[in-house]
Amino acid sequence: MDIQKLTTTAEAMVAPGKGILAADESGGTIKRRFDTINVESTEENRRDYREMLFRTAGASEYISGIILFDETLRQNGADGTPLVNVLVDQGIIPGIKVDKGTQRLPEAPTELVTEGLDGLRDRLNEYAELGARFTKWRAVITVGEAIPTTYCIETNAHALARFAALSQEAGLVPIVEPEVLMDGDHSIDRCFEANEAALRELFAQLARQNVVLEGTILKPSMVLSGSTATNRAGPDEIAEKTVDCFKRTVPAALPGIVFLSGGQTDEEATINLNAINKRAAVVGAPWELSFSFGRGLQAAPLKAWSGKVDNLERAKQAFHHRAKLTSAARQGSYLPAMERELSAV
């Protein structure tokens, strides 16, 4: 294991002012996204859409890396250039989602476990040969009556740590993602408790499996009220509870935290990320606090594109603008008035 290589890559992934685009939607997820704009989810359409994002001029000023789906890592662009090369040529780090999705946790009908460990070592070595430099594995923690259970948290944390150890063995930086879902009517305090429990167990498992924290990135949820809760917490409370939760649970050796947008609107995710960074600056949090947004970066360009070649430049402009605003929030300098600015692409 080349620890220096892992550390250098991890630090580049959370470089100041930059964050990660999650473009790793599974076949089912990208179809649902395309259904909203009445575009058929063909391989060519998926390639054209993602290539549009990847070739947005100036995006590399704000985007350090992009998480790809297996199909995308292997694809060539319309001109025959491998999409991995399109990213590398701009200084953007290619990554790959390696989990196989969630299944029902045995004897726990309301909870899920992520699968994909079988054969993972061989897949990781292949992905490294194809040009990937980091990986991602998503675990799902649901908040509800009497859940999450210790069983669910421990099972998913063990899988995350196993994935992380195998990734580092292959020379790839793991992004460990214990997502506490915002679905439900739970309070922000319940979300805090679930995040705290999940993160404590995750870092205990990472330690047991000899994962090098300096070469690892955490992709967590923000600490939020449930999406259907009454009197949902505002940005300042979200920031305070999120930073406090991480200060209790996340070792300082970790180079960075990249938040998922997790069902928030793009503007909501940006506002909350900004508040978190402002809070972190006040209390002296030891990590880079960045982003790894999927929908939070893609909603605007997807709508602008709508599957039409004539809309490519407008969609690129929408993506560039969203990336610029998210970068500002990652630095605690976002202002809502920026939403109305036009970006120059």
KABEL-V86749 format. One record per residue. N is the residue number from 1. D_CENTER is the distance of its C-alpha to the mean C-alpha in Angstrom with 1 decimal. Layout:
# KABEL-V86749
n=N d_center=D_CENTER
n=N d_center=D_CENTER
This chain:
# KABEL-V86749
n=1 d_center=24.7
n=2 d_center=24.4
n=3 d_center=22.9
n=4 d_center=23.4
n=5 d_center=21.5
n=6 d_center=18.4
n=7 d_center=18.7
n=8 d_center=19.3
n=9 d_center=16.2
n=10 d_center=14.0
n=11 d_center=15.8
n=12 d_center=15.4
n=13 d_center=11.6
n=14 d_center=12.0
n=15 d_center=15.3
n=16 d_center=16.8
n=17 d_center=15.9
n=18 d_center=13.0
n=19 d_center=9.2
n=20 d_center=6.8
n=21 d_center=7.1
n=22 d_center=5.4
n=23 d_center=9.1
n=24 d_center=9.3
n=25 d_center=11.1
n=26 d_center=14.0
n=27 d_center=17.5
n=28 d_center=18.0
n=29 d_center=14.9
n=30 d_center=15.7
n=31 d_center=19.3
n=32 d_center=18.7
n=33 d_center=17.1
n=34 d_center=20.0
n=35 d_center=22.5
n=36 d_center=21.8
n=37 d_center=23.2
n=38 d_center=25.8
n=39 d_center=24.7
n=40 d_center=25.2
n=41 d_center=22.4
n=42 d_center=24.2
n=43 d_center=23.0
n=44 d_center=24.5
n=45 d_center=22.9
n=46 d_center=19.4
n=47 d_center=20.2
n=48 d_center=21.7
n=49 d_center=18.9
n=50 d_center=16.2
n=51 d_center=18.9
n=52 d_center=19.6
n=53 d_center=16.1
n=54 d_center=16.5
n=55 d_center=20.0
n=56 d_center=19.6
n=57 d_center=21.9
n=58 d_center=20.7
n=59 d_center=17.0
n=60 d_center=16.8
n=61 d_center=18.1
n=62 d_center=14.8
n=63 d_center=12.2
n=64 d_center=12.3
n=65 d_center=10.4
n=66 d_center=9.3
n=67 d_center=7.9
n=68 d_center=11.1
n=69 d_center=12.8
n=70 d_center=16.1
n=71 d_center=18.2
n=72 d_center=16.7
n=73 d_center=17.0
n=74 d_center=20.6
n=75 d_center=21.4
n=76 d_center=23.7
n=77 d_center=23.6
n=78 d_center=26.6
n=79 d_center=28.7
n=80 d_center=28.1
n=81 d_center=25.8
n=82 d_center=23.0
n=83 d_center=19.7
n=84 d_center=18.5
n=85 d_center=21.5
n=86 d_center=20.6
n=87 d_center=17.5
n=88 d_center=19.3
n=89 d_center=22.2
n=90 d_center=20.3
n=91 d_center=18.9
n=92 d_center=15.3
n=93 d_center=13.9
n=94 d_center=13.3
n=95 d_center=11.0
n=96 d_center=11.3
n=97 d_center=10.1
n=98 d_center=13.2
n=99 d_center=13.5
n=100 d_center=16.1
n=101 d_center=14.9
n=102 d_center=16.5
n=103 d_center=20.3
n=104 d_center=22.5
n=105 d_center=23.1
n=106 d_center=26.8
n=107 d_center=29.2
n=108 d_center=26.4
n=109 d_center=26.4
n=110 d_center=24.0
n=111 d_center=21.2
n=112 d_center=19.0
n=113 d_center=18.3
n=114 d_center=16.0
n=115 d_center=18.2
n=116 d_center=18.2
n=117 d_center=19.9
n=118 d_center=23.1
n=119 d_center=23.5
n=120 d_center=20.2
n=121 d_center=22.1
n=122 d_center=23.7
n=123 d_center=20.6
n=124 d_center=18.9
n=125 d_center=22.1
n=126 d_center=22.2
n=127 d_center=18.6
n=128 d_center=19.7
n=129 d_center=22.8
n=130 d_center=21.1
n=131 d_center=19.3
n=132 d_center=15.9
n=133 d_center=15.3
n=134 d_center=12.1
n=135 d_center=10.8
n=136 d_center=8.2
n=137 d_center=9.8
n=138 d_center=9.0
n=139 d_center=11.9
n=140 d_center=13.1
n=141 d_center=15.4
n=142 d_center=17.7
n=143 d_center=19.9
n=144 d_center=23.4
n=145 d_center=27.0
n=146 d_center=27.3
n=147 d_center=23.7
n=148 d_center=21.5
n=149 d_center=24.1
n=150 d_center=24.3
n=151 d_center=24.5
n=152 d_center=21.1
n=153 d_center=19.4
n=154 d_center=21.4
n=155 d_center=21.0
n=156 d_center=17.2
n=157 d_center=17.1
n=158 d_center=19.7
n=159 d_center=17.7
n=160 d_center=14.6
n=161 d_center=17.1
n=162 d_center=19.0
n=163 d_center=16.1
n=164 d_center=15.4
n=165 d_center=19.1
n=166 d_center=19.6
n=167 d_center=16.8
n=168 d_center=18.5
n=169 d_center=21.8
n=170 d_center=20.9
n=171 d_center=19.9
n=172 d_center=16.2
n=173 d_center=13.7
n=174 d_center=11.7
n=175 d_center=8.2
n=176 d_center=9.3
n=177 d_center=7.5
n=178 d_center=10.5
n=179 d_center=9.7
n=180 d_center=12.9
n=181 d_center=13.6
n=182 d_center=15.2
n=183 d_center=17.6
n=184 d_center=21.1
n=185 d_center=23.6
n=186 d_center=22.9
n=187 d_center=23.4
n=188 d_center=21.0
n=189 d_center=23.0
n=190 d_center=22.3
n=191 d_center=18.5
n=192 d_center=19.3
n=193 d_center=21.3
n=194 d_center=18.8
n=195 d_center=16.0
n=196 d_center=18.8
n=197 d_center=20.1
n=198 d_center=16.9
n=199 d_center=16.1
n=200 d_center=19.7
n=201 d_center=20.0
n=202 d_center=16.9
n=203 d_center=18.3
n=204 d_center=21.7
n=205 d_center=20.7
n=206 d_center=19.0
n=207 d_center=22.3
n=208 d_center=24.4
n=209 d_center=22.9
n=210 d_center=23.3
n=211 d_center=19.7
n=212 d_center=19.8
n=213 d_center=17.6
n=214 d_center=18.2
n=215 d_center=16.4
n=216 d_center=13.4
n=217 d_center=10.0
n=218 d_center=8.9
n=219 d_center=5.7
n=220 d_center=8.0
n=221 d_center=9.3
n=222 d_center=11.7
n=223 d_center=15.2
n=224 d_center=16.5
n=225 d_center=19.5
n=226 d_center=19.4
n=227 d_center=19.2
n=228 d_center=22.9
n=229 d_center=24.1
n=230 d_center=27.1
n=231 d_center=27.1
n=232 d_center=23.3
n=233 d_center=22.4
n=234 d_center=22.1
n=235 d_center=19.8
n=236 d_center=22.1
n=237 d_center=22.2
n=238 d_center=18.4
n=239 d_center=18.2
n=240 d_center=21.1
n=241 d_center=20.0
n=242 d_center=16.3
n=243 d_center=17.7
n=244 d_center=20.7
n=245 d_center=18.7
n=246 d_center=16.8
n=247 d_center=20.1
n=248 d_center=21.6
n=249 d_center=19.3
n=250 d_center=17.2
n=251 d_center=19.4
n=252 d_center=20.0
n=253 d_center=19.8
n=254 d_center=16.0
n=255 d_center=15.3
n=256 d_center=12.2
n=257 d_center=9.6
n=258 d_center=6.3
n=259 d_center=6.1
n=260 d_center=4.6
n=261 d_center=7.6
n=262 d_center=8.9
n=263 d_center=12.0
n=264 d_center=13.0
n=265 d_center=14.8
n=266 d_center=13.6
n=267 d_center=16.4
n=268 d_center=15.9
n=269 d_center=12.3
n=270 d_center=13.8
n=271 d_center=16.9
n=272 d_center=15.3
n=273 d_center=13.1
n=274 d_center=16.5
n=275 d_center=18.4
n=276 d_center=16.3
n=277 d_center=16.9
n=278 d_center=20.5
n=279 d_center=21.0
n=280 d_center=19.5
n=281 d_center=22.0
n=282 d_center=24.8
n=283 d_center=24.4
n=284 d_center=23.4
n=285 d_center=20.0
n=286 d_center=19.8
n=287 d_center=16.2
n=288 d_center=14.4
n=289 d_center=12.2
n=290 d_center=9.7
n=291 d_center=6.7
n=292 d_center=3.4
n=293 d_center=5.2
n=294 d_center=6.7
n=295 d_center=9.9
n=296 d_center=10.1
n=297 d_center=10.7
n=298 d_center=12.5
n=299 d_center=14.9
n=300 d_center=17.4
n=301 d_center=17.7
n=302 d_center=17.8
n=303 d_center=20.7
n=304 d_center=22.4
n=305 d_center=22.4
n=306 d_center=23.7
n=307 d_center=24.5
n=308 d_center=27.3
n=309 d_center=28.0
n=310 d_center=29.7
n=311 d_center=26.5
n=312 d_center=24.5
n=313 d_center=25.3
n=314 d_center=24.7
n=315 d_center=21.2
n=316 d_center=20.5
n=317 d_center=21.8
n=318 d_center=19.6
n=319 d_center=16.4
n=320 d_center=17.9
n=321 d_center=18.8
n=322 d_center=15.5
n=323 d_center=13.9
n=324 d_center=17.0
n=325 d_center=16.8
n=326 d_center=13.2
n=327 d_center=14.4
n=328 d_center=17.4
n=329 d_center=15.6
n=330 d_center=13.8
n=331 d_center=17.4
n=332 d_center=18.9
n=333 d_center=21.0
n=334 d_center=19.9
n=335 d_center=22.8
n=336 d_center=22.9
n=337 d_center=25.7
n=338 d_center=23.2
n=339 d_center=22.1
n=340 d_center=25.5
n=341 d_center=25.6
n=342 d_center=25.9
n=343 d_center=24.0
n=344 d_center=25.9
n=345 d_center=24.5
